[in-house]
Amino acid sequence: MLLMMAAAALMTSTPTEARVRRELHAAPRPLRAFLVRRAGCNHWGGEEGYDAERAAQITDAARKLRCDRIEADEKRIKRQYAKSRRVRWLLAATRDWDTLP
C-alpha cells in the first residue's frame, strides 16, 4: 500500500510542471532545444568532480552542451521572443531546473 502511494505521488505533477509540459509541447523548436541545453548545464554544473575522471566527464558534458554560451543564448532567445508572454514564462519557470518533464 505504501509503495502504491509513493508511486502515485511521483506520478502527480504540480500545476507548474503540468503547465511547463503543455508549453514545451507548443514551444518553437529552437526554444525547446535551448531549454534542454540549459537544464543539462544546470545538471552538470551541480555535479562534483571528486576525481580526475569525474571532473573530465563534467567538463566534457559542459563543453558539448556549450554551457559557456548559455547566458548569451538566453539573452538572444529573450530578444527573439520578446513579445511572447508564454516564452518569457517558460524561460522563468524552468530557470533553475536540471531536468525537464
N, CA, C and O of each residue as an XYZ file, in Angstrom:
404
protein
N       0.824     -1.192      0.000
C       0.000      0.000      0.000
C       0.868      1.255      0.000
O       0.629      2.191     -0.764
N       1.866      1.261      0.857
C       2.767      2.411      0.940
C       3.497      2.627     -0.380
O       3.694      3.764     -0.809
N       3.895      1.537     -1.018
C       4.570      1.631     -2.312
C       3.646      2.235     -3.369
O       4.088      3.042     -4.188
N       2.383      1.855     -3.357
C       1.424      2.411     -4.313
C       1.220      3.904     -4.079
O       1.095      4.669     -5.035
N       1.186      4.322     -2.825
C       1.026      5.742     -2.512
C       2.246      6.532     -2.973
O       2.112      7.635     -3.502
N       3.422      5.972     -2.772
C       4.647      6.646     -3.206
C       4.682      6.766     -4.724
O       5.074      7.806     -5.255
N       4.280      5.722     -5.422
C       4.259      5.766     -6.887
C       3.262      6.800     -7.379
O       3.546      7.524     -8.333
N       2.111      6.881     -6.750
C       1.105      7.879     -7.143
C       1.628      9.289     -6.913
O       1.382     10.182     -7.724
N       2.337      9.494     -5.829
C       2.897     10.818     -5.543
C       3.921     11.210     -6.594
O       3.992     12.375     -6.985
N       4.710     10.259     -7.052
C       5.711     10.554     -8.076
C       5.068     10.868     -9.417
O       5.603     11.670    -10.183
N       3.939     10.256     -9.711
C       3.282     10.464    -10.995
C       2.471     11.757    -11.018
O       2.113     12.239    -12.092
N       2.181     12.316     -9.863
C       1.407     13.544     -9.783
C       2.336     14.722    -10.017
O       3.386     14.832     -9.385
N       1.945     15.599    -10.926
C       2.783     16.759    -11.185
C       2.138     17.992    -10.580
O       0.921     18.051    -10.404
N       2.960     18.966    -10.268
C       2.458     20.225     -9.745
C       1.818     21.000    -10.888
O       2.046     20.686    -12.056
N       1.015     22.013    -10.558
C       0.437     22.839    -11.630
C       1.509     23.455    -12.531
O       1.319     23.560    -13.742
N       2.632     23.859    -11.939
C       3.709     24.432    -12.747
C       4.271     23.391    -13.705
O       4.475     23.683    -14.883
N       4.525     22.174    -13.213
C       5.055     21.121    -14.082
C       4.086     20.786    -15.202
O       4.498     20.571    -16.342
N       2.807     20.743    -14.883
C       1.807     20.451    -15.912
C       1.789     21.548    -16.969
O       1.698     21.267    -18.164
N       1.876     22.794    -16.527
C       1.887     23.891    -17.500
C       3.170     23.870    -18.316
O       3.133     24.097    -19.525
N       4.307     23.601    -17.676
C       5.571     23.515    -18.411
C       5.465     22.445    -19.485
O       5.898     22.656    -20.618
N       4.895     21.303    -19.139
C       4.738     20.217    -20.108
C       3.918     20.686    -21.317
O       4.284     20.419    -22.461
N       2.813     21.383    -21.056
C       1.971     21.891    -22.153
C       2.715     22.932    -22.983
O       2.690     22.888    -24.213
N       3.379     23.870    -22.304
C       4.074     24.947    -23.006
C       5.258     24.410    -23.816
O       5.526     24.888    -24.918
N       5.959     23.424    -23.270
C       7.070     22.813    -24.012
C       6.575     22.178    -25.299
O       7.202     22.304    -26.350
N       5.451     21.499    -25.205
C       4.888     20.836    -26.384
C       4.581     21.848    -27.487
O       4.754     21.555    -28.670
N       4.126     23.033    -27.098
C       3.742     24.059    -28.072
C       4.887     25.004    -28.437
O       4.750     25.810    -29.357
N       5.996     24.917    -27.739
C       7.103     25.865    -27.929
C       7.818     25.637    -29.258
O       7.868     24.515    -29.761
N       8.368     26.708    -29.820
C       9.173     26.567    -31.040
C      10.391     25.670    -30.778
O      10.933     25.648    -29.673
N      10.799     24.948    -31.791
C      11.918     24.007    -31.661
C      13.198     24.651    -31.111
O      13.840     24.052    -30.248
N      13.601     25.859    -31.576
C      14.822     26.455    -31.017
C      14.715     26.714    -29.512
O      15.700     26.577    -28.786
N      13.542     27.082    -29.053
C      13.347     27.308    -27.619
C      13.443     25.995    -26.858
O      14.098     25.932    -25.817
N      12.803     24.951    -27.359
C      12.891     23.642    -26.696
C      14.338     23.173    -26.618
O      14.777     22.673    -25.582
N      15.074     23.332    -27.704
C      16.482     22.912    -27.716
C      17.281     23.692    -26.678
O      18.116     23.122    -25.975
N      17.027     24.988    -26.582
C      17.728     25.802    -25.588
C      17.396     25.326    -24.175
O      18.293     25.186    -23.344
N      16.124     25.079    -23.895
C      15.719     24.668    -22.547
C      16.338     23.332    -22.155
O      16.710     23.137    -20.998
N      16.449     22.418    -23.104
C      17.105     21.133    -22.833
C      18.582     21.365    -22.513
O      19.120     20.786    -21.569
N      19.234     22.225    -23.314
C      20.647     22.551    -23.050
C      20.816     23.175    -21.678
O      21.699     22.779    -20.917
N      19.969     24.158    -21.353
C      20.110     24.849    -20.073
C      19.902     23.884    -18.909
O      20.629     23.946    -17.917
N      18.913     22.992    -19.020
C      18.697     22.002    -17.964
C      19.926     21.103    -17.815
O      20.325     20.769    -16.700
N      20.521     20.715    -18.939
C      21.744     19.912    -18.886
C      22.886     20.661    -18.228
O      23.630     20.094    -17.429
N      23.024     21.927    -18.562
C      24.074     22.749    -17.940
C      23.827     22.892    -16.443
O      24.766     22.832    -15.648
N      22.565     23.082    -16.056
C      22.239     23.159    -14.630
C      22.591     21.853    -13.929
O      23.118     21.855    -12.817
N      22.295     20.744    -14.587
C      22.599     19.437    -14.001
C      24.103     19.266    -13.800
O      24.564     18.993    -12.691
N      24.856     19.429    -14.877
C      26.295     19.196    -14.792
C      26.988     20.241    -13.930
O      28.004     19.950    -13.300
N      26.453     21.443    -13.895
C      27.034     22.484    -13.048
C      26.907     22.181    -11.568
O      27.663     22.715    -10.756
N      25.958     21.329    -11.209
C      25.776     20.955     -9.815
C      26.499     19.681     -9.418
O      26.426     19.259     -8.264
N      27.190     19.070    -10.356
C      27.908     17.827    -10.070
C      29.282     18.118     -9.480
O      29.897     19.146     -9.765
N      29.744     17.195     -8.660
C      31.045     17.340     -8.020
C      32.097     16.526     -8.776
O      31.899     15.345     -9.062
N      33.209     17.174     -9.092
C      34.320     16.478     -9.739
C      35.244     15.890     -8.685
O      36.330     16.415     -8.439
N      34.813     14.802     -8.064
C      35.520     14.237     -6.918
C      36.802     13.504     -7.288
O      37.599     13.183     -6.405
N      37.018     13.234     -8.559
C      38.302     12.694     -9.013
C      38.524     13.162    -10.450
O      37.647     13.781    -11.053
N      39.695     12.864    -10.986
C      40.055     13.374    -12.314
C      39.104     12.865    -13.400
O      38.728     13.618    -14.299
N      38.722     11.606    -13.319
C      37.828     11.039    -14.334
C      36.456     11.723    -14.303
O      35.895     12.064    -15.344
N      35.939     11.914    -13.111
C      34.628     12.568    -12.980
C      34.708     14.035    -13.412
O      33.800     14.537    -14.076
N      35.771     14.709    -13.045
C      35.950     16.106    -13.460
C      36.006     16.208    -14.982
O      35.437     17.131    -15.565
N      36.690     15.262    -15.625
C      36.771     15.254    -17.088
C      35.394     14.994    -17.702
O      35.045     15.597    -18.717
N      34.618     14.106    -17.094
C      33.268     13.816    -17.583
C      32.396     15.074    -17.509
O      31.657     15.371    -18.447
N      32.480     15.800    -16.412
C      31.700     17.029    -16.234
C      32.138     18.085    -17.242
O      31.301     18.736    -17.866
N      33.436     18.251    -17.399
C      33.971     19.235    -18.344
C      33.542     18.906    -19.768
O      33.156     19.796    -20.525
N      33.609     17.635    -20.130
C      33.215     17.211    -21.475
C      31.727     17.472    -21.724
O      31.350     17.957    -22.791
N      30.892     17.151    -20.749
C      29.447     17.385    -20.901
C      29.159     18.876    -21.049
O      28.354     19.269    -21.893
N      29.804     19.702    -20.243
C      29.598     21.155    -20.313
C      30.067     21.707    -21.661
O      29.454     22.623    -22.208
N      31.140     21.155    -22.185
C      31.638     21.595    -23.493
C      30.659     21.216    -24.598
O      30.343     22.035    -25.462
N      30.181     19.976    -24.568
C      29.235     19.520    -25.597
C      27.929     20.313    -25.555
O      27.322     20.567    -26.595
N      27.501     20.699    -24.368
C      26.269     21.477    -24.219
C      26.484     22.974    -24.473
O      25.530     23.751    -24.512
N      27.744     23.363    -24.645
C      28.092     24.778    -24.841
C      27.594     25.633    -23.672
O      27.006     26.697    -23.868
N      27.840     25.149    -22.467
C      27.372     25.839    -21.265
C      27.999     27.224    -21.109
O      27.414     28.102    -20.475
N      29.173     27.420    -21.678
C      29.803     28.739    -21.598
C      29.034     29.786    -22.405
O      29.270     30.983    -22.241
N      28.119     29.351    -23.272
C      27.324     30.263    -24.112
C      25.877     30.393    -23.641
O      25.092     31.114    -24.257
N      25.521     29.714    -22.570
C      24.109     29.619    -22.204
C      23.501     30.980    -21.876
O      22.365     31.247    -22.268
N      24.219     31.839    -21.172
C      23.671     33.158    -20.827
C      23.474     34.016    -22.072
O      22.444     34.675    -22.212
N      24.441     34.014    -22.967
C      24.313     34.790    -24.209
C      23.174     34.244    -25.064
O      22.419     35.013    -25.658
N      23.049     32.926    -25.126
C      21.966     32.328    -25.907
C      20.602     32.649    -25.297
O      19.627     32.854    -26.021
N      20.535     32.693    -23.972
C      19.271     33.047    -23.323
C      18.889     34.493    -23.645
O      17.722     34.782    -23.908
N      19.852     35.386    -23.626
C      19.571     36.785    -23.990
C      19.052     36.878    -25.424
O      18.115     37.626    -25.704
N      19.661     36.122    -26.322
C      19.228     36.118    -27.719
C      17.797     35.591    -27.847
O      16.980     36.168    -28.565
N      17.502     34.506    -27.154
C      16.150     33.927    -27.184
C      15.139     34.936    -26.624
O      14.050     35.101    -27.174
N      15.507     35.604    -25.532
C      14.596     36.590    -24.944
C      14.320     37.726    -25.917
O      13.191     38.209    -26.003
N      15.330     38.154    -26.644
C      15.115     39.205    -27.651
C      14.243     38.686    -28.788
O      13.324     39.366    -29.242
N      14.543     37.482    -29.236
C      13.819     36.897    -30.366
C      12.327     36.724    -30.059
O      11.482     36.938    -30.929
N      12.015     36.343    -28.839
C      10.627     36.082    -28.459
C      10.121     37.110    -27.445
O       9.293     36.785    -26.594
N      10.604     38.323    -27.531
C      10.291     39.363    -26.544
C       8.794     39.618    -26.392
O       8.341     39.991    -25.310
N       8.041     39.428    -27.433
C       6.601     39.718    -27.378
C       5.767     38.541    -26.875
O       4.553     38.666    -26.710
N       6.398     37.425    -26.637
C       5.660     36.227    -26.230
C       5.687     36.049    -24.711
O       6.714     35.691    -24.135
N       4.557     36.302    -24.081
C       4.462     36.092    -22.628
C       4.661     34.622    -22.285
O       5.233     34.303    -21.244
N       4.198     33.731    -23.143
C       4.341     32.291    -22.892
C       5.812     31.890    -22.855
O       6.233     31.124    -21.989
N       6.585     32.410    -23.796
C       8.014     32.081    -23.836
C       8.712     32.660    -22.615
O       9.517     31.978    -21.981
N       8.415     33.896    -22.283
C       9.039     34.511    -21.101
C       8.703     33.716    -19.842
O       9.564     33.505    -18.989
N       7.443     33.275    -19.727
C       7.048     32.481    -18.567
C       7.815     31.157    -18.534
O       8.313     30.751    -17.483
N       7.908     30.496    -19.667
C       8.589     29.205    -19.737
C      10.068     29.343    -19.384
O      10.616     28.507    -18.666
N      10.704     30.382    -19.879
C      12.108     30.626    -19.531
C      12.269     30.830    -18.027
O      13.182     30.273    -17.417
N      11.389     31.621    -17.434
C      11.485     31.901    -16.000
C      11.138     30.672    -15.159
O      11.812     30.387    -14.169
N      10.106     29.956    -15.545
C       9.641     28.810    -14.755
C      10.671     27.691    -14.696
O      10.739     26.967    -13.703
N      11.466     27.540    -15.738
C      12.426     26.429    -15.806
C      13.862     26.883    -15.561
O      14.797     26.111    -15.774
N      14.043     28.108    -15.124
C      15.378     28.714    -14.979
C      16.362     27.826    -14.221
O      17.499     27.652    -14.658
N      15.944     27.270    -13.106
C      16.864     26.502    -12.260
C      16.666     24.992    -12.355
O      17.267     24.239    -11.589
N      15.843     24.554    -13.273
C      15.580     23.120    -13.396
C      16.793     22.414    -13.994
O      17.483     22.960    -14.855
N      17.043     21.189    -13.522
C      18.140     20.408    -14.099
C      17.621     19.225    -14.911
O      18.399     18.393    -15.378
N      16.323     19.158    -15.072
C      15.689     18.187    -15.952
C      14.328     18.746    -16.348
O      13.742     19.545    -15.617
N      13.838     18.330    -17.488
C      12.537     18.801    -17.957
C      11.556     17.643    -17.986
O      11.952     16.496    -18.192
N      10.267     17.938    -17.779
C       9.275     16.847    -17.770
C       9.092     16.248    -19.155
O       8.298     15.323    -19.328
